[in-house]
Amino acid sequence: MEKIIQQFLDDVHRRNQNEPEFLQAVSEVAENVLPYIVANDIYYGQNILLRMVEPERVVSFRVAWIDDQEQIQVNRGYRIEMNSAIGPYKGGLRFHPSVNLSVLKFLAFEQIFKNSLTTLPMGGGKGGSDFDPKGKSDTEVMRFCQSFMTELFRHIGPNRDIPAGDIGVGSREIGYLFGQYKRLKNEFTGVLTGKGVSWGGSLIRPEATGYGVVYFVENMLAHHSESFEGKDVVISGSGNVAQYAAEKAIQLGARVLTLSDSSGYIFDPDGIDAEKLNFVMRLKNEERKRIHHYVEAYPKAQFIKNKTPWEVPCQIALPCATQNELQFKDAQTLVANGCRAVGEGANMPATPEAIHHFIEQQILFAPGKASNAGGVAVSGLEMAQNSLRYSWSRDEVDQKLKTIMGDIHDSCVSYGSEQNYINYVKGANIAGFVKVADAMLAQGVV
Ligand code: NDP
């Protein structure tokens, strides 16, 4: 079996050189899915995984715009349309200087499995730009978004490809992108998700990824007769996912000890309560400032510069910032300090070595493609509401989100149960694969 996996990975590597993040995501899936393919005649010999790792389409384009000093700036824009076997392409847009083809292909590949797990009819895609919204004025961000959409609009549509937010793309950016799409097409359609509630957005969409991670971990803990109540929780990031993961963990009676950004983390020994979290939300979302300002308002907290929060003892860790932010030595420290459960809010935040350590130590480990699927699930619900021209209440959407996260958990259990341990990575990879593979087989070689 190892030889088959290695041959497959060598082939993918040969065709995708200089794409380390993409190869990392593919090899994690291949480790679980290839043995399943070999054991199941209907998939064997169909080159189904080889077809899945090749994007259906990759679009790359120039984004020229004028900054506040009237200088012409040029960025690169992308959209990866990875797989449309079970529905139109769906996945976020990331604006961050680290964006390149490898990062977006890994995200688009993960998105195929994630979207399949939600049970909603959505294919996989991802896009973005190496543009950095940090430190830019609102008008610069608007001009960039308008220029970006002036090319992107011809590739997307409510039945073709429906982007959403991701790192660096929040409600402000979605607003500017939607405004430009509507102006170019002269159509008011659900072409983007994460829209404002007064113009086609869904209640609970901003909260959905963070809440969903906590619902997933809650299911995982309940399955092992445990809960969030009274647990110490360490969270990385202080953006959309981190903020709402913190909010839900606090509501479930946990003590949230940390938040972070790319310059370091804050540690509050008393716990970040609802009032302190409101301060963080204002700081990050309205004032657009850095997390270290937290210690000016709450002097008992400390700011630890240029470090990640995994050294803080906790029972639950929720990495909610970015890929490869939790490495092998961090996993060792977390386990040694008594961590019981890890739920990935970000995409691929734990390195393969860290994941292997968690699995070896039988830590409850929820991979992002399962545990952070709440965001795209509610995006799917936003699309459904747009098609119905109707809005569900906050409670209705939250209830549907809880049900979806519970169902994803149960799918992972059915495909990932091993002797005395549930391997959620294996469960998520195989459960996500089966639905897409069946659709691809039914649709022939396309
Ligand atoms: P935001 O832009 O709102 O926040 C990102 C946070 O992560 C910020 O605190 C940012 O700090 C930090 N961060 C980004 N890059 C790095 C880095 N290289 N090192 C350390 N910290 C970093 O993004 P989201 O909260 O939306 O996304 C976070 C993660 O969750 C991503 O992996 C994303 O793909 C994933 N995700 C998001 C979904 C959503 O609905 N938004 C859905 C599913 C997954 P700084 O400000 O310093 O850059």
Residues whose N, C-alpha, C, O or C-beta is under 5 A from the ligand:
A	BS01	NDP	G165 D166 I167 G168 T209 G237 S238 G239 N240 V241 A242 S260 D261 S262 S263 C320 A321 T322 Q323 G345 A346 N347 N372 G375
